[in-house]
Amino acid sequence: MEIFKKAGAYLSGVGEEAKRVTWPNKRELWESTLVVISFIFILAVATLVFDKVIEFGLKLLKV
């Protein structure tokens, strides 16, 4: 069937492209992971601070 030929050709292309990818080494992967975790932590703290500021403001307005 034609669909299986197309799927096979597509997957073959995906495999060829994956061979050309420059994969990160262990150190690069670790550094990137730390950056992501740090950024998530900073965003969580910022969200907490904004939430508390808004909560405080609403309490002052007695809403």
C-alpha positions in Angstrom: 0.0 0.0 0.0 1.1 3.5 -0.8 0.7 4.8 2.8 3.3 2.3 4.1 5.8 3.3 1.5 5.4 7.0 2.4 5.6 6.2 6.1 8.8 4.1 5.5 10.4 6.9 3.4 9.5 9.4 6.1 10.9 7.3 8.9 14.1 6.7 6.8 14.5 10.5 6.5 14.0 10.9 10.2 16.7 8.4 10.9 19.1 10.1 8.5 18.4 13.5 10.1 19.0 12.1 13.6 22.4 10.9 12.5 23.3 14.5 11.6 22.2 16.0 14.9 25.0 17.2 17.2 24.0 15.7 20.5 25.1 17.4 23.7 27.8 15.8 25.8 27.2 15.0 29.5 28.5 18.3 30.8 26.5 20.4 28.3 23.4 18.4 29.2 24.0 18.9 33.0 24.6 22.7 32.5 21.4 23.0 30.5 19.4 21.1 33.0 20.7 23.3 35.8 19.7 26.4 33.8 16.2 25.1 33.3 15.7 24.1 36.9 17.1 27.5 38.1 14.8 29.4 35.8 11.8 27.4 36.9 12.7 28.1 40.5 13.0 31.8 39.8 9.7 31.9 38.1 8.1 30.1 41.0 9.4 32.5 43.5 8.4 35.5 41.3 4.9 34.0 41.0 4.7 33.6 44.8 5.8 37.2 45.3 3.3 38.6 42.8 0.6 36.5 44.4 1.3 37.7 47.9 1.5 41.4 46.7 -1.9 41.1 45.0 -3.3 39.3 48.0 -2.0 42.0 50.3 -3.4 44.7 48.0 -6.8 43.1 48.0 -6.8 42.8 51.8 -6.1 46.5 52.0 -9.1 47.1 49.7 -11.1 44.6 51.7 -12.3 42.9 48.6 
